[in-house]
């Protein structure tokens, strides 16, 4: 089964093609074709790679989002990076959908009704759901009637305890679907499963704190394979400091800005989604690499941005440990989590009380799917490569297998 995965993030569009021969298990395979668009610069940067090693990269001439995604996908069956002979060889397309709202949490085949429901909750995740809907339309245009599957980032957190998922506002909020949904669930779930594999432990006997640190950031407290709490909530704005998002702020700030500064809902939305976080404090960038480079040059605002980021990470990890009643493993994943030794060491230096201590030599090597703890540590710290795309491909395979099974 050829499974094409479209993964639309807040600052990138990733795509992978997997060939699945049998029931997925064990280590994640290499995808046979991979495309990525980085939207963070002035012009989209497109990179494409095939399993044969052929690749292409460069800035897109046309900056329209849809046309850039189309051209990237067409390289699947044309040009030097082609991986299949034509669109008809794609068996299913899987989409990461950030917000499923109160209705959707299990993977589901796309229909017009499902797309309409996803569109309705786009207001809760404006940086993501709209891009994902556009990806669905592009897949239909290029591939015709191929089955498409929506896999929801909120799904893993759906069964969080009510004490964690319910906001302490009016009880009627629950009836209106206002609750803590949580996000990055696809990767949090993958990391919990991968942690059990790497540690050779029973996943149903582990307390894990997973740190998904990218342009968007969230933590999850996972006990016995189940999400018990997470830092993101009704939208991906809650929780940790992020690239361009502030994380949790006093809601009174927002009412103050509306009443006394006369800011509109649209202006506040722009501030919260695009002008806060690392970018808002530093005035330089929402990219941690740029922040760290500026810190080395003794830029005071970059240093403040980094310090806030680390403070809030430590605060969040401590609260997750408290929710779990202890910790058996700490996991770093996603762009910053996997690639920034400085972030990992800064966070962990205050966690000695929890039995966490890094081997700094291992930490500096940019490890992948490895334990980087010091031998004296009682709690392993792992760096796990984010595999959202592979999790989505697995879900597509399983869903289509179930649909094709005869009813007995």
VENCORBEL-V319567 format. One record per pair of residues at least 6 apart in sequence whose ideal C-beta (glycine too) atoms are under 7 Angstrom apart, sorted by the first residue. I is the first residue (numbers start at 1). GAP is how many residues later the second one is. D is the distance in Angstrom with one decimal. If there is no record, write none. Layout:
i,gap,d
I,GAP,D
I,GAP,D
This chain:
i,gap,d
1,19,4.8
1,90,4.8
1,91,6.8
1,396,6.0
2,15,6.3
2,17,5.8
2,82,6.6
2,87,5.6
2,88,5.4
2,89,4.9
3,15,4.8
3,17,6.0
3,88,6.7
3,89,5.4
3,91,6.1
3,390,4.4
3,393,5.1
3,394,6.4
4,11,6.8
4,13,5.2
4,86,5.1
4,89,4.8
5,10,6.5
5,11,4.8
5,89,4.7
5,384,4.4
5,387,4.8
5,388,5.5
6,9,5.5
6,87,6.5
6,89,5.2
6,129,4.4
6,133,6.7
7,7,4.3
7,89,4.5
7,381,5.8
7,382,5.5
7,385,7.0
8,88,6.7
8,120,6.3
8,123,4.1
8,124,4.8
8,127,5.6
9,206,6.9
10,117,4.4
10,118,6.3
10,205,5.4
10,206,5.5
11,28,5.6
11,29,4.7
11,204,4.5
12,24,6.2
12,25,6.4
12,26,5.4
12,27,6.4
13,23,7.0
13,24,4.2
13,56,6.0
14,22,5.1
14,375,6.5
15,20,4.3
15,57,6.6
15,58,6.7
16,15,3.7
16,18,5.2
16,373,4.4
17,14,5.7
17,15,5.4
17,16,4.1
17,59,6.5
17,66,5.6
18,11,6.7
18,13,5.2
18,14,7.0
18,375,4.5
19,13,5.7
20,373,6.6
20,377,5.1
24,370,4.5
24,373,6.1
28,359,4.9
28,362,4.3
30,21,6.5
31,358,6.8
32,19,4.2
32,51,5.1
33,17,5.3
33,18,6.8
33,43,5.8
33,48,6.8
33,50,3.7
34,15,4.9
35,13,4.7
35,37,4.5
35,40,6.7
36,11,5.1
37,7,5.2
37,9,5.2
37,31,5.9
37,32,6.8
37,35,6.2
38,6,6.8
38,7,4.3
40,247,6.9
43,16,4.4
43,17,6.3
43,20,5.7
44,15,6.9
44,16,4.4
44,19,6.0
44,24,5.0
45,14,5.7
46,11,6.8
46,12,6.5
46,14,5.3
46,22,6.6
46,26,5.7
47,10,4.2
48,7,6.3
48,8,5.1
48,24,6.4
48,27,5.2
48,33,4.7
49,6,4.4
49,32,6.8
50,31,4.5
50,33,5.4
51,32,6.9
54,26,4.7
54,27,5.1
55,26,6.7
56,24,6.9
56,25,6.0
60,8,4.6
62,6,6.3
65,69,6.7
66,68,5.9
66,72,6.1
69,66,6.6
69,69,5.4
70,68,5.7
70,72,6.6
73,65,6.9
73,69,5.8
75,6,4.9
75,7,6.9
76,6,6.5
76,7,5.6
76,8,6.0
77,7,5.3
77,8,6.3
77,9,5.0
77,10,6.2
84,6,6.9
87,55,6.0
87,56,4.9
90,53,5.5
90,56,5.6
92,54,6.5
92,55,4.8
92,57,6.2
92,304,4.9
92,308,5.9
93,46,4.7
93,50,6.7
93,53,5.9
93,55,4.6
94,55,4.8
94,57,5.9
94,298,4.2
94,299,6.0
94,301,6.7
94,302,4.1
95,37,5.6
95,40,6.0
95,41,6.0
95,53,6.5
95,54,6.9
95,55,5.3
95,56,6.8
96,36,6.9
96,55,6.0
96,57,6.3
96,90,6.3
96,292,6.0
96,296,5.8
97,21,5.9
97,32,6.7
97,35,5.2
97,53,4.6
97,54,6.7
97,55,5.2
97,56,6.8
98,27,4.5
98,30,3.7
98,31,5.9
98,34,6.9
98,55,4.7
98,85,6.0
98,138,6.8
99,22,5.0
99,25,5.0
99,26,4.0
99,29,6.9
99,30,5.5
99,55,5.9
99,82,6.7
100,52,3.6
100,54,4.8
100,55,6.5
101,16,6.8
101,20,3.7
101,76,6.3
102,75,4.1
103,14,5.8
104,13,6.6
104,48,5.5
105,47,5.7
105,49,6.2
105,50,4.1
105,53,4.0
106,49,6.4
107,42,5.6
107,43,6.8
107,44,4.7
107,288,4.4
107,292,5.2
108,6,5.8
108,41,7.0
108,42,5.5
109,38,6.1
109,40,5.9
109,290,7.0
110,26,6.3
110,38,4.2
110,39,6.7
110,40,5.7
114,36,6.3
115,18,6.6
115,21,6.4
118,11,6.0
118,15,6.2
118,32,6.8
119,14,6.0
121,8,6.5
122,7,3.9
122,8,5.2
124,110,6.5
124,111,4.9
125,110,6.1
125,111,5.7
126,147,6.8
127,146,5.9
136,12,6.1
139,9,5.9
147,253,6.7
149,246,6.8
149,247,4.7
149,250,5.7
151,35,6.3
151,241,4.7
151,244,4.9
153,30,4.9
153,31,6.1
153,32,5.0
153,33,5.6
154,27,4.3
154,28,6.1
154,29,6.3
154,31,5.9
155,30,5.5
156,29,3.1
156,30,6.9
156,32,5.8
156,33,4.4
156,71,5.3
157,24,6.3
157,25,3.1
157,28,5.1
157,70,4.6
157,73,5.4
159,67,6.5
160,22,6.7
160,67,5.4
160,68,6.4
160,69,6.4
161,67,6.5
164,16,6.7
164,64,6.5
164,65,4.4
165,14,5.1
165,15,4.7
166,8,6.5
166,13,6.1
167,6,5.9
167,11,6.5
167,12,6.6
167,13,6.6
178,56,6.0
179,55,6.7
180,53,4.0
180,54,6.2
181,52,6.8
181,53,6.3
182,45,6.7
182,48,3.9
182,50,5.4
183,35,6.0
183,49,4.5
183,53,4.9
184,28,4.3
184,34,4.8
185,42,7.0
186,202,4.7
186,205,5.0
186,206,6.5
187,25,5.6
187,146,6.2
187,147,6.8
187,199,5.0
187,201,4.8
188,22,4.9
188,24,6.3
188,32,4.1
188,34,6.8
188,39,6.7
189,202,6.8
190,197,5.1
190,198,6.9
190,201,4.7
191,19,4.6
191,140,5.0
191,142,5.3
191,193,5.0
192,11,6.6
192,16,5.3
192,18,6.4
192,30,4.6
192,33,6.1
193,10,6.2
194,175,6.9
194,190,5.2
195,11,6.8
195,13,5.6
195,134,5.2
195,136,5.7
195,187,5.9
195,189,6.8
196,6,6.9
196,7,3.7
196,10,6.0
198,171,6.2
198,184,6.3
199,130,6.5
199,181,6.3
203,22,4.8
204,20,4.6
204,21,5.7
205,19,6.6
206,122,4.9
206,123,6.4
207,16,5.2
207,117,4.2
207,119,5.7
207,120,5.5
207,121,4.7
208,14,4.5
208,120,6.5
208,121,4.8
208,123,6.2
209,10,6.2
209,12,6.0
209,108,5.7
209,111,4.5
209,112,6.4
209,118,5.8
209,121,5.3
210,9,6.8
210,10,4.8
210,12,6.3
210,121,4.5
210,123,6.5
211,8,5.6
211,120,6.3
211,121,5.0
211,122,6.8
211,126,5.4
212,6,5.2
212,121,5.5
212,122,4.8
212,125,6.7
213,119,6.7
213,121,5.3
213,123,4.0
213,124,3.8
213,130,6.8
214,120,3.8
214,121,4.3
214,122,6.1
215,27,6.5
215,28,4.0
215,71,6.5
216,20,5.7
216,26,5.3
216,29,6.9
217,23,4.2
217,25,4.8
218,12,5.9
218,13,4.9
218,14,4.5
218,21,5.6
218,22,6.4
219,11,6.5
219,12,4.7
219,21,6.8
219,97,4.8
219,98,6.4
219,101,5.4
220,7,5.6
220,10,4.5
221,7,4.6
221,8,4.4
221,99,4.0
221,102,4.5
221,103,5.1
222,6,6.8
223,101,5.4
228,95,5.6
228,96,6.5
229,91,6.5
229,94,4.7
231,7,6.6
231,8,3.0
231,9,5.5
231,85,5.4
232,6,5.2
232,7,4.9
233,6,7.0
237,8,5.6
237,35,5.6
238,9,6.7
238,10,5.5
239,8,4.9
239,9,5.8
239,77,6.9
240,7,4.7
240,72,5.4
240,73,6.3
240,76,5.7
241,6,4.7
241,36,5.5
241,37,7.0
241,67,5.6
241,68,4.9
241,71,4.9
242,35,4.6
243,34,5.3
243,35,5.5
243,36,6.5
243,43,3.3
243,44,6.7
244,29,6.6
244,30,5.2
244,31,6.7
244,32,6.2
244,33,4.9
244,35,4.9
244,42,4.4
245,27,6.4
245,28,6.1
245,31,5.7
245,32,4.9
246,26,6.4
246,30,3.8
246,31,5.7
246,34,6.9
247,65,6.3
254,14,5.9
257,6,4.6
257,11,6.1
258,10,7.0
277,9,5.9
278,7,6.9
278,8,4.9
278,10,6.8
278,13,5.5
278,27,5.0
278,31,6.5
279,6,6.0
279,7,3.9
281,20,6.3
281,23,5.8
281,24,3.9
281,27,6.3
282,9,5.8
282,12,6.7
282,19,5.0
282,20,4.6
282,23,4.1
283,18,5.7
284,6,5.7
284,7,6.8
284,10,5.4
284,18,5.9
285,6,6.5
288,48,4.8
288,52,5.8
288,55,6.8
291,11,5.1
291,14,5.7
291,15,5.6
292,50,5.9
294,8,3.5
295,7,5.0
295,8,5.2
295,11,5.6
310,36,4.8
310,37,6.0
313,34,5.1
314,33,5.9
314,36,5.3
317,30,7.0
317,34,6.9
321,6,4.9
321,33,5.9
327,27,5.9
327,52,5.6
328,51,6.7
329,50,6.6
329,51,5.2
329,53,6.2
330,26,5.9
330,49,6.3
330,51,4.8
331,51,5.0
331,53,5.5
332,6,6.7
332,12,5.6
332,51,5.1
333,51,4.9
333,53,5.0
334,52,4.8
336,7,5.7
338,30,6.9
338,45,5.8
338,47,6.2
339,27,6.0
341,22,4.9
341,23,5.0
344,14,6.7
344,19,5.7
345,13,5.9
345,15,6.5
345,18,5.8
348,8,5.4
348,10,5.0
348,33,6.4
354,25,6.2
355,22,6.0
355,23,3.5
355,24,4.2
356,21,6.1
356,23,5.0
356,25,6.0
357,16,6.5
357,17,4.3
357,19,6.1
357,20,4.2
358,14,5.7
358,15,6.4
358,16,6.1
358,23,6.1
359,13,5.8
359,14,6.2
359,15,4.6
362,8,7.0
362,10,4.2
363,9,4.9
367,16,4.9
368,15,6.3
368,17,4.9
369,15,5.6
369,16,5.9
370,12,6.8
370,13,6.0
371,9,4.8
371,10,6.9
371,11,5.5
372,9,5.5
372,11,5.9
373,7,4.9
373,8,4.8
